[in-house]
Amino acid sequence: MKKKSESFRTIGHVSWQGIPIEMQMTKKGELRFLERGKEIKDPARFEQIVAYLKEANQ
């Protein structure tokens, strides 16, 4: 029997370096970013987007 995976829901969109990025989150708080429908898996790029969002919120 397959384990049910957490479903992500879209919480917003942001333009980062001219690229549209979709932000998604699970109920448990797991965050992911999608670029043109594909998940961003590069940890360095992920951290750059998070840093950009933190700076924009100050």
The first five atom37 places (N, CA, C, CB, O) and aatype in JSON, in Angstrom:
{
  "aatype": [12, 11, 11, 11, 15, 6, 15, 13, 1, 16, 9, 7, 8, 19, 15, 17, 5, 7, 9, 14, 9, 6, 12, 5, 12, 16, 11, 11, 7, 6, 10, 1, 13, 10, 6, 1, 7, 11, 6, 9, 11, 3, 14, 0, 1, 13, 6, 5, 9, 19, 0, 18, 10, 11, 6, 0, 2, 5],
  "atom_mask": [
    [1, 1, 1, 1, 1],
    [1, 1, 1, 1, 1],
    [1, 1, 1, 1, 1],
    [1, 1, 1, 1, 1],
    [1, 1, 1, 1, 1],
    [1, 1, 1, 1, 1],
    [1, 1, 1, 1, 1],
    [1, 1, 1, 1, 1],
    [1, 1, 1, 1, 1],
    [1, 1, 1, 1, 1],
    [1, 1, 1, 1, 1],
    [1, 1, 1, 0, 1],
    [1, 1, 1, 1, 1],
    [1, 1, 1, 1, 1],
    [1, 1, 1, 1, 1],
    [1, 1, 1, 1, 1],
    [1, 1, 1, 1, 1],
    [1, 1, 1, 0, 1],
    [1, 1, 1, 1, 1],
    [1, 1, 1, 1, 1],
    [1, 1, 1, 1, 1],
    [1, 1, 1, 1, 1],
    [1, 1, 1, 1, 1],
    [1, 1, 1, 1, 1],
    [1, 1, 1, 1, 1],
    [1, 1, 1, 1, 1],
    [1, 1, 1, 1, 1],
    [1, 1, 1, 1, 1],
    [1, 1, 1, 0, 1],
    [1, 1, 1, 1, 1],
    [1, 1, 1, 1, 1],
    [1, 1, 1, 1, 1],
    [1, 1, 1, 1, 1],
    [1, 1, 1, 1, 1],
    [1, 1, 1, 1, 1],
    [1, 1, 1, 1, 1],
    [1, 1, 1, 0, 1],
    [1, 1, 1, 1, 1],
    [1, 1, 1, 1, 1],
    [1, 1, 1, 1, 1],
    [1, 1, 1, 1, 1],
    [1, 1, 1, 1, 1],
    [1, 1, 1, 1, 1],
    [1, 1, 1, 1, 1],
    [1, 1, 1, 1, 1],
    [1, 1, 1, 1, 1],
    [1, 1, 1, 1, 1],
    [1, 1, 1, 1, 1],
    [1, 1, 1, 1, 1],
    [1, 1, 1, 1, 1],
    [1, 1, 1, 1, 1],
    [1, 1, 1, 1, 1],
    [1, 1, 1, 1, 1],
    [1, 1, 1, 1, 1],
    [1, 1, 1, 1, 1],
    [1, 1, 1, 1, 1],
    [1, 1, 1, 1, 1],
    [1, 1, 1, 1, 1]
  ],
  "atom_positions": [
    [[0.85, -1.18, 0.0], [0.0, 0.0, 0.0], [0.89, 1.24, 0.0], [-0.96, 0.0, 1.22], [1.85, 1.33, 0.76]],
    [[0.55, 2.19, -0.85], [1.34, 3.41, -0.94], [1.03, 4.36, 0.22], [1.08, 4.12, -2.28], [-0.11, 4.47, 0.67]],
    [[2.08, 5.03, 0.68], [1.91, 6.02, 1.73], [1.37, 7.3, 1.09], [3.26, 6.28, 2.48], [1.89, 7.75, 0.06]],
    [[0.36, 7.88, 1.68], [-0.22, 9.11, 1.14], [0.76, 10.26, 1.33], [-1.58, 9.42, 1.83], [1.21, 10.54, 2.44]],
    [[1.08, 10.93, 0.24], [2.02, 12.05, 0.33], [1.27, 13.34, 0.67], [2.79, 12.23, -1.0], [0.07, 13.47, 0.42]],
    [[2.0, 14.26, 1.25], [1.42, 15.55, 1.6], [1.08, 16.31, 0.31], [2.4, 16.38, 2.49], [1.87, 16.32, -0.63]],
    [[-0.07, 16.92, 0.28], [-0.44, 17.7, -0.89], [-0.05, 19.16, -0.66], [-1.96, 17.57, -1.2], [-0.23, 19.71, 0.43]],
    [[0.49, 19.76, -1.69], [0.89, 21.15, -1.64], [-0.24, 22.02, -2.17], [2.19, 21.39, -2.45], [-1.0, 21.61, -3.04]],
    [[-0.33, 23.22, -1.61], [-1.31, 24.19, -2.13], [-0.57, 25.49, -2.42], [-2.49, 24.43, -1.12], [0.38, 25.86, -1.72]],
    [[-1.0, 26.15, -3.45], [-0.36, 27.4, -3.87], [-0.7, 28.5, -2.88], [-0.8, 27.81, -5.29], [-1.86, 28.71, -2.53]],
    [[0.35, 29.2, -2.42], [0.13, 30.3, -1.47], [0.49, 31.66, -2.08], [0.96, 30.08, -0.2], [0.24, 32.7, -1.48]],
    [[1.06, 31.65, -3.29], [1.36, 32.92, -3.93], [2.33, 32.77, -5.08], [0.0, 0.0, 0.0], [2.83, 31.68, -5.38]],
    [[2.58, 33.9, -5.73], [3.5, 33.97, -6.85], [4.43, 35.15, -6.64], [2.74, 34.08, -8.21], [4.04, 36.16, -6.05]],
    [[5.65, 35.03, -7.14], [6.62, 36.11, -7.04], [7.45, 36.1, -8.32], [7.53, 35.96, -5.76], [7.66, 35.06, -8.93]],
    [[7.93, 37.27, -8.69], [8.84, 37.37, -9.82], [10.25, 37.53, -9.26], [8.47, 38.56, -10.78], [10.54, 38.51, -8.58]],
    [[11.12, 36.56, -9.53], [12.49, 36.57, -9.02], [13.44, 36.55, -10.22], [12.76, 35.34, -8.07], [13.42, 35.61, -11.01]],
    [[14.26, 37.58, -10.34], [15.19, 37.74, -11.46], [14.46, 37.63, -12.8], [16.3, 36.69, -11.39], [14.98, 37.07, -13.76]],
    [[13.25, 38.18, -12.85], [12.45, 38.18, -14.07], [11.78, 36.86, -14.38], [0.0, 0.0, 0.0], [11.19, 36.7, -15.45]],
    [[11.86, 35.9, -13.47], [11.28, 34.57, -13.68], [10.08, 34.41, -12.74], [12.34, 33.43, -13.43], [10.21, 34.63, -11.54]],
    [[8.91, 34.03, -13.27], [7.76, 33.81, -12.39], [7.96, 32.53, -11.56], [6.46, 33.71, -13.21], [8.24, 31.46, -12.09]],
    [[7.81, 32.68, -10.24], [7.99, 31.57, -9.3], [6.68, 31.37, -8.53], [9.18, 31.85, -8.32], [6.1, 32.33, -8.02]],
    [[6.23, 30.13, -8.47], [5.03, 29.8, -7.7], [5.46, 29.23, -6.35], [4.13, 28.77, -8.47], [6.33, 28.36, -6.29]],
    [[4.86, 29.73, -5.27], [5.18, 29.25, -3.93], [4.07, 28.31, -3.48], [5.35, 30.43, -2.93], [2.89, 28.63, -3.61]],
    [[4.46, 27.15, -2.94], [3.5, 26.17, -2.44], [3.91, 25.7, -1.06], [3.38, 24.98, -3.4], [5.09, 25.71, -0.71]],
    [[2.91, 25.28, -0.28], [3.17, 24.84, 1.1], [2.22, 23.71, 1.47], [3.03, 26.02, 2.1], [1.09, 23.65, 0.99]],
    [[2.7, 22.8, 2.34], [1.84, 21.74, 2.88], [1.23, 22.24, 4.18], [2.65, 20.42, 3.11], [1.59, 23.3, 4.69]],
    [[0.31, 21.47, 4.71], [-0.29, 21.82, 6.01], [0.74, 21.76, 7.12], [-1.45, 20.87, 6.32], [0.59, 22.45, 8.14]],
    [[1.79, 20.96, 6.95], [2.84, 20.84, 7.97], [3.88, 21.95, 7.85], [3.53, 19.48, 7.85], [4.78, 22.03, 8.69]],
    [[3.77, 22.81, 6.84], [4.68, 23.93, 6.72], [5.85, 23.72, 5.78], [0.0, 0.0, 0.0], [6.74, 24.56, 5.71]],
    [[5.86, 22.61, 5.05], [6.93, 22.36, 4.07], [6.71, 23.29, 2.87], [6.95, 20.86, 3.63], [5.62, 23.37, 2.32]],
    [[7.77, 23.98, 2.49], [7.7, 24.97, 1.42], [8.43, 24.47, 0.19], [8.28, 26.31, 1.89], [9.48, 23.83, 0.29]],
    [[7.88, 24.78, -0.98], [8.59, 24.5, -2.23], [8.28, 25.61, -3.23], [8.2, 23.11, -2.8], [7.26, 26.29, -3.13]],
    [[9.19, 25.75, -4.19], [9.03, 26.74, -5.25], [9.0, 26.03, -6.59], [10.18, 27.79, -5.2], [9.73, 25.06, -6.81]],
    [[8.14, 26.51, -7.48], [8.03, 25.95, -8.82], [8.37, 27.02, -9.85], [6.61, 25.38, -9.06], [7.91, 28.16, -9.77]],
    [[9.18, 26.64, -10.82], [9.52, 27.52, -11.95], [9.0, 26.84, -13.2], [11.07, 27.8, -12.05], [9.45, 25.76, -13.57]],
    [[8.04, 27.48, -13.85], [7.4, 26.92, -15.05], [6.88, 25.5, -14.8], [8.39, 26.91, -16.21], [7.01, 24.62, -15.66]],
    [[6.3, 25.28, -13.63], [5.69, 24.0, -13.3], [6.64, 22.95, -12.77], [0.0, 0.0, 0.0], [6.2, 21.86, -12.4]],
    [[7.95, 23.24, -12.72], [8.92, 22.27, -12.21], [9.49, 22.73, -10.88], [10.06, 22.05, -13.23], [9.81, 23.91, -10.7]],
    [[9.59, 21.8, -9.95], [10.1, 22.12, -8.62], [11.57, 22.52, -8.68], [9.9, 20.94, -7.67], [12.37, 21.89, -9.37]],
    [[11.91, 23.56, -7.93], [13.3, 23.99, -7.82], [13.93, 23.14, -6.73], [13.43, 25.53, -7.49], [13.57, 23.24, -5.57]],
    [[14.89, 22.29, -7.12], [15.51, 21.36, -6.18], [16.93, 21.76, -5.79], [15.53, 19.97, -6.76], [17.49, 21.19, -4.86]],
    [[17.5, 22.73, -6.48], [18.85, 23.19, -6.17], [18.82, 23.96, -4.85], [19.42, 24.08, -7.33], [18.18, 25.0, -4.77]],
    [[19.51, 23.45, -3.8], [19.45, 24.1, -2.49], [19.96, 25.54, -2.49], [20.26, 23.3, -1.5], [19.42, 26.38, -1.77]],
    [[20.97, 25.83, -3.28], [21.5, 27.2, -3.33], [20.47, 28.15, -3.92], [22.81, 27.24, -4.16], [20.28, 29.26, -3.41]],
    [[19.83, 27.74, -4.96], [18.81, 28.58, -5.6], [17.6, 28.77, -4.68], [18.35, 27.96, -6.95], [17.04, 29.86, -4.58]],
    [[17.22, 27.69, -4.01], [16.12, 27.75, -3.04], [16.43, 28.8, -1.97], [15.89, 26.36, -2.37], [15.58, 29.64, -1.66]],
    [[17.63, 28.77, -1.42], [18.04, 29.72, -0.38], [18.09, 31.15, -0.92], [19.4, 29.34, 0.19], [17.77, 32.08, -0.19]],
    [[18.48, 31.34, -2.17], [18.5, 32.67, -2.78], [17.09, 33.25, -2.85], [19.13, 32.62, -4.19], [16.89, 34.44, -2.58]],
    [[16.13, 32.43, -3.2], [14.74, 32.89, -3.28], [14.22, 33.24, -1.89], [13.84, 31.82, -3.93], [13.56, 34.27, -1.72]],
    [[14.52, 32.4, -0.89], [14.1, 32.67, 0.48], [14.72, 33.97, 0.98], [14.49, 31.5, 1.41], [14.03, 34.78, 1.61]],
    [[16.0, 34.19, 0.71], [16.68, 35.42, 1.11], [16.05, 36.63, 0.43], [18.19, 35.35, 0.78], [15.87, 37.67, 1.06]],
    [[15.72, 36.49, -0.85], [15.05, 37.57, -1.59], [13.7, 37.92, -0.95], [14.85, 37.15, -3.07], [13.37, 39.1, -0.8]],
    [[12.94, 36.91, -0.58], [11.64, 37.15, 0.06], [11.79, 37.81, 1.42], [10.87, 35.84, 0.2], [11.02, 38.7, 1.77]],
    [[12.78, 37.37, 2.21], [13.02, 37.99, 3.52], [13.4, 39.46, 3.37], [14.13, 37.23, 4.28], [12.9, 40.31, 4.11]],
    [[14.27, 39.75, 2.42], [14.69, 41.13, 2.19], [13.53, 41.99, 1.72], [15.82, 41.18, 1.16], [13.41, 43.15, 2.13]],
    [[12.68, 41.44, 0.88], [11.53, 42.19, 0.36], [10.51, 42.49, 1.46], [10.84, 41.4, -0.78], [9.77, 43.47, 1.36]],
    [[10.47, 41.67, 2.51], [9.52, 41.84, 3.59], [9.98, 42.84, 4.65], [9.24, 40.51, 4.22], [9.21, 43.16, 5.56]],
    [[11.2, 43.32, 4.57], [11.67, 44.26, 5.6], [11.26, 45.67, 5.31], [13.17, 44.2, 5.72], [11.58, 46.58, 6.07]]
  ]
}
